[in-house]
Amino acid sequence: PAQHNVSMTIALGGSCETFNSIDWSVEGTEVVIEVLTQVPTALVPCTLAIIYEDQSVSIGSDFEAGVEYDIIVNGERQGSFFGG
């Protein structure tokens, strides 16, 4: 079966924010993805420069052929794909 991958570019809000993890689940015809970042708890010097980072997550192959699935990232629809 076809394996589905979701690729995304994450905008980190400064030099101290770093990528942590990606959690995902399927709810009906929505693939819900939560991108988690972290910032240090101690005071450290940071810049305000936005940093872009590419990430990808494999969401498997368990999607019904011909059915359209929406991709929801951190609460916002970012696209869709057809299972198959």
C-alpha positions in Angstrom: 0.0 0.0 0.0 1.0 3.6 -0.5 2.8 5.2 2.4 1.9 8.8 3.1 4.4 11.4 4.4 3.6 15.0 5.4 6.5 17.4 4.9 6.4 20.9 6.4 8.5 23.9 7.1 8.4 25.1 10.7 9.0 28.7 11.6 10.8 29.0 14.9 10.3 32.3 16.7 13.9 33.1 17.6 17.3 31.4 18.1 16.2 29.9 21.5 13.1 28.1 20.2 13.9 24.6 19.0 11.9 21.8 17.4 10.8 19.1 20.0 8.5 16.6 18.4 5.5 15.9 16.1 2.4 14.0 17.4 -0.3 13.0 15.0 -3.6 11.2 14.9 -6.4 10.4 12.5 -9.9 11.7 13.4 -12.4 10.7 10.8 -11.2 12.3 7.6 -8.7 14.6 9.3 -5.1 14.0 10.0 -4.4 16.1 13.1 -0.7 17.0 13.5 0.7 18.9 16.6 4.2 20.3 16.1 5.8 20.9 19.5 8.7 23.3 20.1 10.5 24.2 23.3 12.3 27.2 24.7 14.9 27.2 27.5 13.6 27.9 31.0 16.9 29.6 32.0 17.8 33.1 30.9 20.0 32.9 27.9 20.8 35.3 25.1 18.6 34.9 22.1 18.0 36.6 18.8 14.6 37.4 17.3 15.5 36.1 13.9 12.9 33.7 12.6 14.5 30.3 11.8 13.0 27.9 9.3 13.3 24.1 9.7 12.1 21.3 7.5 10.4 18.4 9.2 8.6 15.3 7.9 6.4 12.7 9.5 5.2 9.3 8.1 1.5 8.8 8.6 1.4 5.3 7.2 -0.9 3.7 4.7 -4.2 3.1 6.5 -6.3 5.5 4.4 -9.4 4.5 2.4 -8.8 4.8 -1.4 -10.5 7.7 -3.0 -11.4 9.5 0.2 -10.1 13.0 0.7 -8.3 13.6 4.1 -7.6 17.1 5.4 -4.2 17.9 7.0 -4.7 20.0 10.2 -1.4 21.4 11.7 -1.6 23.1 15.1 -5.3 23.7 14.6 -5.2 25.1 11.0 -6.0 23.3 7.8 -2.9 23.1 5.7 -3.9 20.9 2.8 -5.4 17.6 1.8 -4.7 14.3 0.1 -6.6 11.3 -1.3 -6.1 7.9 0.3 -5.1 5.0 -1.8 
